């Protein structure tokens, strides 16, 4: 009899696990509380236009190429992708902007014109350092189950030891960037990569330099938007035999004798299973949102360990004054003060750094007329389970955000008619027990990378996938977590089959097949 697996959550990690497990012949059912797939990779309508409201950057294409090849598919045929030559446009004020290019030599030339020739050469050296960090960690850390520090050294082997010695885990990202660049604007630009995992560059390890190498290796736009990735994964999983049920919230994970036995849906239905992949934030397990017995699956973490949240506006609006590309960053005047407000004062900054994704543009600088689809984002503390911004506070945050954009020359109008705001309390509602934290644990200090839960939880038969688990947040990392969960489950199935000729299918009184 085929082992039966339930996947709780149709985010990227869960869908990847479902696809791989179904492709290997397991009986897979995905249970998703929302009306469609995606998780954080969701769509929001604003003024009648649906647009991405979650991740907007597609990197590490190789993760999906390997995944699709493993299930007999071709990525290019399933997901049309277009490489961006300009990774992002950056501005500090009204005196022009700076473009970061995928091509190293073009960026060196741009930095030389923007700052100095010396800074251009410093950037070239910085890229070499960032690449070395990435190469040292790709195999023994990103692709593998979560290691301890000694295990990481053992996996790297003697050939990899020199690379590990250069990853700078004990230095902060900001501290190292301040040494690498004399122009504080460039230090600020590359320090922003800490926010890709919801962290402060003043507390995150310099190891996060690897993110800039990841982007330089390629950023792509996905035809149809980022949500198309989730739709594609769901369709492929169903094609391989997986069942996906939307509008099916899970109330409890049933655990007996220290082993997961299935789930209970919100309506009370029991569904038996031999294994469960949980594709939600691990904090929900620790908080008891999936039942008391499931608390033991992961170690509880203090609220202070949470990553950042965000305050976003999805808008369909006309823009003027600034030549937007697809990805645009408008920096605050005082970066340290911004993170002090976020982490110590726990409030949306008075002068925030603002990210704008112009979803109808690419990187050719072509002007647009009339309304366009925009995602406007500022970082916010993950306190959505403690307070909700009232309409007056929300309007004040919006006005401060627009002032930053206007200071850099960009003008747009956000109204209740043309925009939809999402605040930390909304993210908490969507992803309970997080406070709205969008990236799991913050990457603060060298131990943080070893603190995310691994694919195998502490409850037998329960596996974890998603951005709150190893190897971390972001679309490709979530996909890797899904692959690690599937590989761990398949390995355990093989071991149990070797020791038990007949795989015992779990039986739960009152179970239902959901067919």
MIKELO-937050 format. One line per field, with one value per residue (C-alpha): residue in three letters; x, y, z; chain. Coordinates in steps of 0.25 Angstrom, whole numbers. Layout:
<nodes>
aa	c(ala,...)
xx	c(X,...)
yy	c(Y,...)
zz	c(Z,...)
ch	c(A,...)
</nodes>
This chain:
<nodes>
aa	c(unk,unk,unk,unk,unk,unk,unk,unk,unk,unk,unk,unk,unk,unk,unk,unk,unk,unk,unk,unk,unk,unk,unk,unk,unk,unk,unk,unk,unk,unk,unk,unk,unk,unk,unk,unk,unk,unk,unk,unk,unk,unk,unk,unk,unk,unk,unk,unk,unk,unk,unk,unk,unk,unk,unk,unk,unk,unk,unk,unk,unk,unk,unk,unk,unk,unk,unk,unk,unk,unk,unk,unk,unk,unk,unk,unk,unk,unk,unk,unk,unk,unk,unk,unk,unk,unk,unk,unk,unk,unk,unk,unk,unk,unk,unk,unk,unk,unk,unk,unk,unk,unk,unk,unk,unk,unk,unk,unk,unk,unk,unk,unk,unk,unk,unk,unk,unk,unk,unk,unk,unk,unk,unk,unk,unk,unk,unk,unk,unk,unk,unk,unk,unk,unk,unk,unk,unk,unk,unk,unk,unk,unk,unk,unk,unk,unk,unk,unk,unk,unk,unk,unk,unk,unk,unk,unk,unk,unk,unk,unk,unk,unk,unk,unk,unk,unk,unk,unk,unk,unk,unk,unk,unk,unk,unk,unk,unk,unk,unk,unk,unk,unk,unk,unk,unk,unk,unk,unk,unk,unk,unk,unk,unk,unk,unk,unk,unk,unk,unk,unk,unk,unk,unk,unk,unk,unk,unk,unk,unk,unk,unk,unk,unk,unk,unk,unk,unk,unk,unk,unk,unk,unk,unk,unk,unk,unk,unk,unk,unk,unk,unk,unk,unk,unk,unk,unk,unk,unk,unk,unk,unk,unk,unk,unk,unk,unk,unk,unk,unk,unk,unk,unk,unk,unk,unk,unk,unk,unk,unk,unk,unk,unk,unk,unk,unk,unk,unk,unk,unk,unk,unk,unk,unk,unk,unk,unk,unk,unk,unk,unk,unk,unk,unk,unk,unk,unk,unk,unk,unk,unk,unk,unk,unk,unk,unk,unk,unk,unk,unk,unk,unk,unk,unk,unk,unk,unk,unk,unk,unk,unk,unk,unk,unk,unk,unk,unk,unk,unk,unk,unk,unk,unk,unk,unk,unk,unk,unk,unk,unk,unk,unk,unk,unk,unk,unk,unk,unk,unk,unk,unk,unk,unk,unk,unk,unk,unk,unk,unk,unk,unk,unk,unk,unk,unk,unk,unk,unk,unk,unk,unk,unk,unk,unk,unk,unk,unk,unk,unk,unk,unk,unk,unk,unk,unk,unk,unk,unk,unk,unk,unk,unk,unk,unk,unk,unk,unk,unk,unk,unk,unk,unk,unk,unk,unk,unk,unk,unk,unk,unk,unk,unk,unk,unk,unk,unk,unk,unk,unk,unk,unk,unk,unk,unk,unk,unk,unk,unk,unk,unk,unk,unk,unk,unk,unk,unk,unk,unk,unk,unk,unk,unk,unk,unk,unk,unk,unk,unk,unk,unk,unk,unk,unk,unk,unk,unk,unk,unk,unk,unk,unk,unk,unk,unk,unk,unk,unk,unk,unk,unk,unk,unk,unk,unk,unk,unk,unk,unk,unk,unk,unk,unk,unk,unk,unk,unk,unk,unk,unk,unk,unk,unk,unk,unk,unk,unk,unk,unk,unk,unk,unk,unk,unk,unk,unk,unk,unk,unk,unk,unk,unk,unk,unk,unk,unk,unk,unk,unk,unk,unk,unk,unk,unk,unk,unk,unk)
xx	c(0,5,9,-1,4,-3,3,-2,-1,0,12,24,31,18,15,30,29,15,21,33,26,15,25,31,17,13,-2,-1,-12,-10,-19,-19,-28,-28,-36,-23,-9,3,4,11,12,-2,-10,-17,-27,-26,-35,-39,-25,-19,-4,7,6,17,31,35,49,52,66,74,68,76,67,55,63,67,53,46,57,55,40,42,39,46,46,46,34,26,30,34,45,52,66,67,80,77,75,70,69,73,71,75,70,66,80,79,79,88,86,92,94,95,108,120,127,115,113,128,126,113,120,131,122,113,124,139,148,153,140,137,150,145,132,140,147,134,128,139,137,122,124,134,124,113,122,126,112,104,107,109,98,88,86,87,79,82,96,102,115,124,115,117,132,131,122,131,143,158,156,145,152,159,145,138,149,145,130,131,121,125,126,113,109,109,123,129,122,128,142,139,133,137,124,113,102,109,110,95,91,98,94,79,81,79,65,63,62,56,68,76,90,95,92,93,105,114,111,99,108,105,91,97,104,91,85,97,96,82,69,57,43,33,22,9,15,21,8,9,20,10,0,10,15,1,-3,9,7,-8,-3,6,-6,-6,-20,-21,-32,-34,-43,-38,-32,-26,-29,-20,-9,-12,-1,-1,11,20,17,8,-5,-12,-20,-33,-40,-46,-60,-56,-53,-41,-32,-22,-8,6,13,10,18,15,17,14,22,28,24,10,14,21,9,0,-8,-8,-11,-4,3,9,16,28,31,40,47,39,46,45,37,50,55,45,49,43,29,25,14,10,1,-3,-8,-13,-7,-1,13,21,35,44,48,43,49,43,51,53,59,58,67,65,74,79,79,84,72,63,67,67,52,49,56,57,45,37,30,29,41,39,48,47,54,43,43,34,32,26,20,16,31,44,57,57,54,42,32,18,5,-7,-9,0,1,10,15,20,27,34,39,31,32,26,16,3,-2,0,-6,-13,-10,-22,-27,-20,-7,-8,-10,2,11,6,9,23,25,21,30,42,37,35,49,54,45,34,20,8,-5,-10,-25,-35,-41,-28,-20,-20,-12,-6,0,6,-7,-12,0,-2,-17,-12,0,-3,7,17,13,13,28,30,43,43,54,63,77,84,97,105,96,83,86,87,74,64,56,61,53,51,43,44,31,33,26,25,33,35,36,35,42,43,51,65,71,63,53,51,45,57,60,46,47,60,53,42,52,59,46,42,56,56,42,46,58,50,40,51,57,43,40,54,51,36,31,17,16,5,-5,-9,-24,-31,-45,-55,-45,-49,-43,-46,-47)
yy	c(0,14,23,34,48,60,74,85,98,101,111,109,99,91,90,86,75,70,70,62,52,50,48,37,30,34,37,52,61,76,84,99,109,119,119,117,113,122,125,138,138,143,152,165,173,188,196,184,179,167,168,161,164,156,152,160,155,142,137,124,119,106,102,101,95,84,82,82,72,63,61,60,75,86,100,108,101,103,116,127,135,148,152,166,174,184,178,190,205,213,227,235,248,257,257,245,230,218,205,192,183,168,170,173,182,191,192,196,207,212,212,220,230,231,231,229,219,214,210,203,195,192,187,177,172,172,163,153,152,151,140,132,132,127,116,112,110,105,91,88,98,102,89,80,78,88,85,89,97,84,77,89,88,73,74,85,75,79,85,94,99,111,116,114,122,134,134,145,139,147,161,169,172,187,186,179,187,200,194,190,203,218,223,221,221,208,202,205,199,186,186,185,171,168,172,161,152,162,166,178,180,184,171,161,154,158,144,151,157,144,150,161,150,142,154,157,143,146,153,149,154,143,144,145,150,142,136,128,120,115,112,104,96,93,88,79,73,70,64,55,50,59,64,79,84,99,105,93,99,89,91,80,71,57,51,38,30,42,40,48,41,51,64,69,80,92,86,74,63,54,50,39,39,32,45,60,72,85,97,108,116,108,118,113,99,104,113,101,106,92,85,83,70,78,88,78,78,90,99,111,124,138,149,157,146,150,155,168,170,180,191,190,197,190,201,204,218,227,232,244,250,237,227,215,201,188,188,202,205,219,220,227,238,231,216,214,222,214,201,207,211,197,188,197,206,196,206,208,218,233,233,219,212,209,198,200,189,194,181,185,189,182,188,196,210,211,222,219,227,225,216,204,193,196,189,199,194,199,190,189,182,169,173,170,161,172,184,189,202,210,218,231,224,216,230,236,224,226,241,238,228,237,248,239,236,251,255,246,251,241,245,236,237,226,226,216,215,211,204,193,194,181,183,174,171,166,157,152,148,141,135,132,133,141,155,158,154,150,142,133,136,149,146,153,147,135,125,129,121,109,112,110,97,85,77,66,71,66,58,45,46,61,69,84,93,107,120,119,106,103,108,121,131,135,127,118,115,111,102,96,94,86,78,75,71,62,55,53,47,38,33,30,22,14,11,7,-2,-9,-12,-14,-22,-16,-1,1,11,20,18,29,27,35,37,42,41,55,49)
zz	c(0,-4,8,10,12,16,12,21,13,-2,-1,-9,0,2,-13,-16,-6,-11,-26,-22,-13,-23,-34,-26,-25,-11,-8,-6,-2,0,10,8,16,5,-7,-16,-16,-12,3,4,-11,-12,-21,-17,-25,-25,-34,-41,-44,-38,-35,-27,-12,-7,-13,-25,-28,-35,-33,-32,-45,-43,-31,-40,-52,-44,-38,-51,-57,-45,-48,-63,-67,-74,-66,-78,-84,-72,-67,-77,-71,-75,-70,-64,-68,-58,-44,-37,-38,-25,-21,-9,-13,-25,-30,-39,-37,-38,-45,-41,-53,-54,-62,-53,-63,-65,-50,-48,-59,-53,-39,-45,-51,-38,-28,-32,-39,-26,-21,-34,-32,-17,-23,-32,-19,-12,-22,-22,-7,-8,-18,-9,2,-6,-12,2,6,-6,-4,11,16,5,-2,11,23,34,40,53,52,53,43,34,35,33,20,14,16,15,1,6,19,13,8,21,28,19,21,33,42,54,47,44,30,33,39,28,17,24,22,7,3,6,0,11,0,-6,8,10,-3,0,14,10,6,21,20,9,22,31,38,42,35,48,55,43,40,28,22,16,6,-2,-5,-14,-22,-23,-30,-39,-44,-49,-46,-55,-57,-58,-69,-62,-49,-37,-34,-47,-40,-29,-40,-48,-36,-32,-46,-48,-34,-38,-51,-44,-35,-23,-18,-14,-6,-4,7,16,29,38,53,59,56,62,70,77,83,79,64,55,51,42,44,48,39,45,42,51,40,43,32,35,29,30,30,30,23,30,21,31,40,51,61,59,64,76,80,80,68,63,76,89,84,72,81,83,68,69,80,84,81,88,81,81,71,60,47,42,36,26,23,8,-2,-14,-24,-38,-39,-49,-46,-49,-48,-46,-57,-50,-54,-49,-36,-29,-15,-9,3,17,21,33,32,47,52,43,49,63,61,56,66,79,78,71,61,46,44,42,30,24,12,2,-8,-21,-30,-43,-48,-62,-65,-68,-68,-81,-75,-84,-79,-76,-76,-68,-56,-54,-44,-32,-19,-9,3,16,27,40,54,55,66,59,70,80,73,60,53,54,41,46,49,35,28,35,31,17,17,22,11,0,5,4,-11,-14,-8,-19,-30,-30,-29,-28,-21,-11,-8,-2,-16,-23,-13,-2,10,18,32,42,48,35,33,47,43,30,37,52,63,55,59,44,43,28,29,42,51,49,44,56,60,55,62,55,43,51,59,48,49,40,31,41,53,67,65,57,43,43,33,32,19,17,19,34,33,28,19,20,14,0,-12,-16,-1,2,-11,-5,8,1,-6,7,14,2,2,17,17,5,12,25,16,10,24,29,17,19,33,32,19,19,22,32,28,40,44,51,56,48,37,23,10,5,-9)
ch	c(A,A,A,A,A,A,A,A,A,A,A,A,A,A,A,A,A,A,A,A,A,A,A,A,A,A,A,A,A,A,A,A,A,A,A,A,A,A,A,A,A,A,A,A,A,A,A,A,A,A,A,A,A,A,A,A,A,A,A,A,A,A,A,A,A,A,A,A,A,A,A,A,A,A,A,A,A,A,A,A,A,A,A,A,A,A,A,A,A,A,A,A,A,A,A,A,A,A,A,A,A,A,A,A,A,A,A,A,A,A,A,A,A,A,A,A,A,A,A,A,A,A,A,A,A,A,A,A,A,A,A,A,A,A,A,A,A,A,A,A,A,A,A,A,A,A,A,A,A,A,A,A,A,A,A,A,A,A,A,A,A,A,A,A,A,A,A,A,A,A,A,A,A,A,A,A,A,A,A,A,A,A,A,A,A,A,A,A,A,A,A,A,A,A,A,A,A,A,A,A,A,A,A,A,A,A,A,A,A,A,A,A,A,A,A,A,A,A,A,A,A,A,A,A,A,A,A,A,A,A,A,A,A,A,A,A,A,A,A,A,A,A,A,A,A,A,A,A,A,A,A,A,A,A,A,A,A,A,A,A,A,A,A,A,A,A,A,A,A,A,A,A,A,A,A,A,A,A,A,A,A,A,A,A,A,A,A,A,A,A,A,A,A,A,A,A,A,A,A,A,A,A,A,A,A,A,A,A,A,A,A,A,A,A,A,A,A,A,A,A,A,A,A,A,A,A,A,A,A,A,A,A,A,A,A,A,A,A,A,A,A,A,A,A,A,A,A,A,A,A,A,A,A,A,A,A,A,A,A,A,A,A,A,A,A,A,A,A,A,A,A,A,A,A,A,A,A,A,A,A,A,A,A,A,A,A,A,A,A,A,A,A,A,A,A,A,A,A,A,A,A,A,A,A,A,A,A,A,A,A,A,A,A,A,A,A,A,A,A,A,A,A,A,A,A,A,A,A,A,A,A,A,A,A,A,A,A,A,A,A,A,A,A,A,A,A,A,A,A,A,A,A,A,A,A,A,A,A,A,A,A,A,A,A,A,A,A,A,A,A,A,A,A,A,A,A,A,A,A,A,A,A,A,A,A,A,A,A,A,A,A,A,A,A,A,A,A,A,A,A,A,A,A,A,A,A,A,A,A,A,A,A,A,A,A)
</nodes>
